[in-house]
Amino acid sequence: RFELGYAPGDGKAFRAAAAAHEIRESLLLELGLLKTSDRSPDPYDRFRARVMFPIESVAGRVVGFGGRLIAAGGKAPKYLNSPESPVYHKGSVLYGLARSRNQIRREGVALVVEGYMDLVALGAGGIEHTAATLGTAMTEEHARLLGRYTRKALLLFDSDEAGLKATFRAADALLAQGIQSSVVTLPPGEDPDTVVRSEGPEG
């Protein structure tokens, strides 16, 4: 339903698949799906050993990808997104909005979360009127995009210090676009995923 995928860990699988489809390596390097390094001038896959999330524009076109690391530990970041490219600008894309915009319009409110897993967990629990900022600050363009479908937003960000700062910045951006914003305070140690699992959509 969320079109999740998997990036193998060997660093060569995507490059090989793209070559089989005759997709130019220069294009994949420009989009940040392949990369090189000083140690490895030969291109290799950016996303390795990750669950993959397609990032779509509001029109439903895939413009980038996000990947969540499967194995914990090491130096690799837990979450990795496509870099900025000619087709992907993180400040103007809200994850999930292409899928949820009609439901947001029907409900009259958007639940705004931080990441893919929050949105997928809520969707699995039957809550569809959601959009995610993918860990980036809510921008003017994000707020304007959301304002096409609702004049009300509920912010479900993390309750740690960084999350609270992000919440207030997001509220300011939304209010500037005429969107009424409310902050949802979850119980200590809880996040949208744990609440919907334990209490269901009603909770």
Disulfide bonds with the S-S distance in Angstrom:
none
